[in-house]
Amino acid sequence: MSGTYPFTVHPWSIGLSGIDESQLTHRESVFALSNGHLGWRGNLDEGDPRGIPGSYLNGVYEEYPMPYAEDGYGYPENGQHVINVPNGQILRLLVDDEPFDVRRGALTQHDQCLDFRAGTLHRAVEWTSPTGRTVRVRSTRLVSLAHRSVAAVRYEVEAVDAPMTATVQSELVANEAIPDAHPEGRVQRTVDAPLQGVEHVVFGSAATLVHRTPTSDLGIAVSMDHVVTGSGTTDPDVTTETSADLARTTISLRLEPGDRLEIVKVIGHEWAAAVSAAGLRDRAEGAVADALRDGWDGLVQQQRERLHEYWTCADVRVEGEPKLQQAVRFAMFHIFQAAARAELRSVPGKGLTGAGYDGHTFWDFEAFVLPVLTSTAPAAAEQALRWRHSTLGHARRRAQLLGLAGAAFPWRTIDGRESSGYWPASTIAFHLNADIAFAVLHYVRSTGDDVFEREAGLEILVETARLWMSLGHRDAEGRFHIDGVTGPDEYSAMVDDNVYTNLMAQLNLTGAAAAAKRHPEVADGLGVGDDEIEQWAATAAAMTVPFDVERRVHPQFAGFTDKQRWDFANTSPDQYPLQEHFPYFDLYRKQVVKQADLVLALYLVGDAFTAAEKERAFAYYDALTVRDSSLSAAVQAVIAAEVGHVDLAADYLAETATIDLHDLHENTDAGLHLASLAGIWLALTAGFGGMRDAENGLRFAPRLPSQLTRIAFGVRIGGQTLQLDITPSATVYLLSDGPSRSIRHFDETLVLSPGHATTVTTPPLPAVGRRPVQPPGRAPRDFAAAFAD
């Protein structure tokens, strides 16, 4: 698992020089912009060459019949696939009559730079046409964090060495061809041209296209307008035309050497399921008019202000490896922009950076990404949880179809309905419901948001608790079992008493009982009485947690440690990932782990294990885990650090930090991996910061690996910000204005006074056993080697 890409190294930006057509899809994902509602891939302004065009609205999808060889009761019937909405990125340039194309003529400069503090993607080009005319082109684009529906581009053309006519064709394009959108032919045909034209209008330099999806029946309106200025002796010529799938404003100006043509293009995007074409058009056009009133400088200033507020807490400062510093800020920037304005919409696994995973959201959002948002951007976390709450109707109906009580949230979805074809490694991974409950509990503990708990959180906890009561059963001795489920590891399926699932369900049940007691009137309205609360508590206490006495480790599930181990010695490097070279039935019956499962339990429900049990379990499962999933390395980094193998943790951190930037899994072209980006923050804060959150408050156990000399980060607690500054010998804690708070530093309780720094030393690292080994050929790259390329 290795790859390289020549990004410029800067602590607050990431850039590339030159153009490599074979890497276009990768750079388009890295340079994507979004705000949670609207997303643009980092395509070139002129639209060609391009890897995968991408202009997305969160929640806009097309539906298709799920393909099955044979149907079965309870199988999800329809799939959902994110689709491109009309693309407003395109600004095609003609120099005299020569189209600007980086593949033709002479390209003497081509630089792109994504600025994490400005929230903009900047491009600078110098190009000589085949006829000898040289131009400089500069563009800056943003997807607004202040105006939810708005993206904007400032595009400038300068004549360099000779008189020329610059002509810019600014377009909205619908139903663009997308290569290989889906491997299933029937699905590909569904998403090939998913938009039906409803209306197209022109007014001056502005135009609007309105479309509707034929099956999901969603209406989409995209509008554009322009502010055009020129430094030449004549005024620019501007004309606009439209058709069903194209709106084009053509801007032309004669330039002398040194003259410039400047265009500010503002694009508004709206969608809804039950709004008229006129209503959608008014909303999109209104968004454009509102943004134009602020002007380009206003949009840029608003963007900086929103990001400055975010970075005040969210910034993570790392000393010891400049590329890691860049990687963590890159990650935090993309996590924020994926959710900042989602507002009662899901956050897909790829965010809005690409159509990978069909645009679906999964359990890893609640388990990996939401803890980051809760600690750094709690308003975005609340909205994401309220979206889950808004889909409870679908989840209840799914549970009823499966013969279960409560609510069964979908394994993968866009609108809250199950959109995964039946597959035991997914549709019976009921742990998703406890992951969502865990996110609710963590959010409420961290923020103290009593209103959210009453209005939404309690109902989620109640319905997921009811699910576990109907899914599990008691044996003759009264122990509670959950059989026939799949845990986080997708190389095991339909297992009994998966330790992660059972412990997370236990947490769900006790959390639901406590929340119901805190809000008895709300609980009563949900039909929760004292008897049900007592049953939840009793079931949690009776939960089965298997333990292998002979090997002194917790099996991943009942009987796992008795299975035959995978033949790693005779598995060649080119046979990974295993799922692409071996049948699932063979994976299911062997001891081999795709991604952290039992090790994830060591992190999220760590109080269920002793320190010795964690050390033994980590060593046991590290030898079985092949990390064919991008979710694994971060969790392994966290637990490696906790059990004292801090340099191994650094190696796992390096892998997590380069999954997308080095395209380690060779699928970043379809979008960034949000959960693994969140994993960088988790590895630093929960791993080397030792941060753990429980009912009795926050605990930190900071330890740095030899490769790093300093880590500093902030977390939000109940409206306050707690800053940590960690060096090898000591940690400085600083609490912002507000009440004093107690935390634990290792086993010492500290009372922090706001505004006063508290410095405490780091105790010596206890002796640890030998470094755990991984399957042959599956050890993480050495930290230094990972960042050397």
C-alpha positions, 0 to 999 in steps of 0.5 A: 500500500504505497503511492506518491503525489507531488503536492507542495508542502505548506502548513495552511494550503495544498497545491500542485504545479503542472498538469498530469492527465493520468492524475486528474481524478485524484487532484479533482477530489483533493481540490474539491470544495463544498459546504455540506449542501453544495459540492464542486469537484476540483475540475478545471475551469474550462471543463476539459480535460477532466477526470470525473465532472462533479457538481452535487447537491446533498440529497439529490439522487436518482432511484433504481430497482435493486438488481437481484438474481433472486428476490427474498423477503425483506430485501431492499427493493430500490437503490439510490445513486447521487447524481450531478446537478447542472454544472456551473463551474465551466468558463471556456476561454477562446484566445482569438479563435483558439480554445484554451486547452492545457493539452495544446499550445505551450503551458509555461505555468499551471498552479493550483492551491487550496487555501484552508483559511480562505476556503478558496481554490486558486489557479494561475496559468500562463499559456501560449496558443498555437498561433503565438498569443500568450495569456495569463489566466487567474481564477479563484473559486469558492463554495460559500459557507455564508450563503448555503446555495451559492458558489462563485468564481472570479475569472481573470484573463490578461493579454501578455504580448500581443493584441487579442480578443478574449472570449469566455463562454460561461455555462451551466451544463446538465446531463454531462456524460460521466464515465463508469458511474456504476458497474451495474449496467442497469444502474448506469443507464439510470444515472447516465442522463438523470435530469429532465428539463422543465424550464430554462429562462434568460434575463440579461447576463443571467440564466436559470435551468430547472430540471426534475428527476424522473423516478425520485421526483426531485426538482432542481434549479440552478441559476447564474449571473455575472459581473463583467469588467474590463480594462480595455478601451471598449466595453465587453460584449455580453450575450446569453442563450439557453436550451433545456440542458445548457445555459451559456453567457458569452463575454467578449473583449478586445485586449491590448497587452496588459489589459484584463477581462475580469468576470465574477460568476455567481451560481445559485442552487436549490432543490426540493421534492414538492416545490413548483418550478417557479418556486425553485427558480425564485429561490435559486435566483434569489440566492444569486441576487443576495450574493451579488449584493455582498459582492466578490470581496464580501463573499471572500471576507465571509468565507474567511470569517467562518473559517477563522471561527472554526480554526480557533478551536479546530486547529491541530498544531504538529511539530516534527513532520511538515507533511503531517501538519499539512495533512491534519489541516487538510483533513479538518478543512474537508471535514468541516466543509462536508458538514458546515451547512448540511442542515438536516441532510446526511453527510456521505462517506465521500462528503460532496467530493465525489460520487464514490459509495453512490453518495451514501452515508454509513455507520462510520460517520457517527463512529468517526466523523461526528466525534470530531465535529462534536469537539470542534463544530458542535452546531454541525454535529447537532444538525447531522444528528437531527437528520438521523432523527428526521429519518426515524419513520423510515427506520421504524418501518424497516424494523417492522418489515424485519419483524423487530421493535423500535427502529432499524436505521439503514446500513447505507442511504441518502434519504433515510431508506435502506439502499444496500442490496441484501448482503450479510456483511452490511444489511445485518450489521445492526451495530449501526444503531448503537453507533448512532446512539453512541454519537447521541450520548457523546454529543450530549455529554460534550455539549450539555445540549439538553434541548437536543436530548429532549427534542431528538436524542431521547427518541433515538435512544429509546427506539434503538434500545427497543431494537436490541430488546427484540433482536436479542434473547436470554439463555437458560442462565439469564444471559443476553445474547445477540445472534446472527449479526455482523460487526464492523469487520466485513470479513466476518458475517452472521456471527453470534455475540460480536463483542463490539456489537454487544458492548455498544448495545449495552451502552445504548441500553444504559444510555437510554435508561438514564436519558429517560429518567432525566426527561420523564415527561418526554419518555412518557410521551414515547410510551416509556414506563418504569418497567421498560427502563428497568428491563433495559438496565437489567438487559444491559447488566446481563449482556454476554461478552465472550472471553477466551480463557485459554488464550486470555483474549476476547474473541471478536465474536463467540468461537472466533479464536477457535477458527482456522487462521488465514494462511497469510504466508501463502497469500501474495502481496498482489492478492490484497485486498482479499475480497477481490481475490478470494470468495467471501465464504472462505473469508467468513470461516477463517481468522482474518480481519479486514478492519478494526472490530474488537480493537474498535471496541477497545477504544469506544467502550474501553472501560469494559476492558482491563489494561492487560486485556487491552494489551493482549487483545491488541497484539492478538488482533494486530497479527490478523488485521490486513487493513483492506479498509481505510477505517482501520489504521486510525483505530489501530493507532489509537490503541497502539498508543494507549498500550504503550507502542507509541512508535507503532502508533505513529506508523499507523498515523502516517498511513491514515494521514496519507490514505487520500493524499497518496491514494493508498487504496487507489480509489480517491478518484471517486472522492475523499474518505471522510472517516479516514480523514477524521481518523487523523484527528482521532489518532492525534487526540485520542491516540497521542493525546489519550483523550477519552470521554465517559460519564465521569468526564474527560480524561487525557493521557498524553504521550508523544512518539519519538517522531513528534516534538509537539502536538497542540489541539482544542476541544469544545466542552459545554460552550467552552474551549479546552486547549492542550499543548503537549510536549514529551515531558509535560502538557499545558491545559488552558480553558477559555472563559466560563466556569471551572472544570475538572478533568483527569490527567492520567489518574490525577484530577485537575480543576482548571480555572478559565484563563489560567494555564495548568502545566503537568508533567508526563509520567514515565512510560510503563514497560511494554512487551515486544512490538506487535507483529502484523500479517506478512507484508501488511505492516504499516510503512515506517513513519519517516518513509511514509512522508519521505516521498 
